[in-house]
Amino acid sequence: MPTIKARKQANGITRYTAIVRLRRHGKVLHRESRTFAHRSAALSWAKHREVALEDPAELTRQKQSTPTLAELIRWYIDTFETISP
């Protein structure tokens, strides 16, 4: 079941944050959140994400992290150092 939190901004507008957590054996495997202007949109997105995350392939895709800038620089140096000294 997703969690929906209502938050008031400084200008008085209410925004809704949808939080989706996937837990297995007491540990959080995946946590994702998004903020929406309408509660219905937040609830719809959260339910859609929960259904999508039930697929093990989707969870694997989500766990694959994007490389950091340091990793990309290291890869570039290692790859192109031998090509052009």
C-alpha positions as CSV (number, residue, x, y, z in Angstrom):
1,M,0.0,0.0,0.0
2,P,1.5,3.3,-1.0
3,T,1.9,6.2,1.4
4,I,0.5,9.7,0.4
5,K,1.7,12.7,2.4
6,A,0.1,16.1,2.1
7,R,2.5,19.0,2.4
8,K,1.8,22.8,2.4
9,Q,4.2,24.9,0.5
10,A,5.3,28.4,1.7
11,N,2.8,30.0,-0.7
12,G,-0.1,27.9,0.8
13,I,-0.5,25.4,-2.1
14,T,-0.9,21.8,-1.0
15,R,1.3,19.2,-2.7
16,Y,1.0,15.4,-2.4
17,T,4.0,13.2,-2.1
18,A,3.5,9.5,-3.1
19,I,6.0,7.1,-1.5
20,V,6.3,3.5,-2.7
21,R,8.4,1.1,-0.7
22,L,9.2,-2.5,-1.5
23,R,10.1,-4.6,1.5
24,R,11.2,-8.2,1.8
25,H,12.1,-10.0,5.0
26,G,12.0,-6.7,7.0
27,K,14.4,-4.9,4.7
28,V,13.6,-2.1,2.3
29,L,14.7,-3.2,-1.2
30,H,13.5,-0.2,-3.1
31,R,12.1,3.2,-2.2
32,E,10.7,5.7,-4.7
33,S,8.8,9.0,-4.3
34,R,7.2,11.7,-6.5
35,T,5.3,14.8,-5.7
36,F,2.0,15.8,-7.4
37,A,-0.4,18.7,-7.3
38,H,-3.4,16.4,-6.9
39,R,-4.0,13.5,-4.5
40,S,-5.6,11.4,-7.2
41,A,-2.6,11.7,-9.4
42,A,-0.3,10.7,-6.6
43,L,-2.4,7.7,-5.7
44,S,-2.6,6.6,-9.4
45,W,1.1,6.8,-9.9
46,A,1.9,5.0,-6.6
47,K,-0.5,2.1,-7.5
48,H,1.0,1.9,-11.0
49,R,4.6,1.8,-9.6
50,E,3.6,-0.9,-7.1
51,V,2.2,-3.1,-9.9
52,A,5.3,-2.5,-12.0
53,L,7.7,-3.3,-9.2
54,E,6.1,-6.7,-8.7
55,D,7.9,-7.8,-11.8
56,P,11.4,-9.0,-10.8
57,A,12.9,-7.7,-14.1
58,E,11.7,-4.2,-13.3
59,L,13.2,-4.3,-9.8
60,T,16.5,-5.4,-11.4
61,R,16.4,-2.5,-13.8
62,Q,15.7,-0.1,-10.9
63,K,18.7,-1.5,-8.9
64,Q,21.1,-0.8,-11.8
65,S,22.6,2.5,-10.8
66,T,23.9,5.1,-13.2
67,P,27.7,5.5,-13.0
68,T,29.0,8.4,-11.1
69,L,31.0,11.2,-12.7
70,A,34.2,9.8,-11.1
71,E,33.5,6.4,-12.5
72,L,33.0,7.9,-16.0
73,I,36.2,9.9,-15.8
74,R,38.1,6.8,-14.7
75,W,36.6,4.8,-17.5
76,Y,37.5,7.5,-20.0
77,I,41.1,7.8,-18.8
78,D,41.6,4.0,-18.8
79,T,40.1,3.6,-22.2
80,F,41.6,6.4,-24.2
81,E,45.0,6.7,-22.4
82,T,46.2,3.7,-24.5
83,I,44.8,5.1,-27.8
84,S,46.4,8.6,-27.7
85,P,49.2,9.1,-25.2
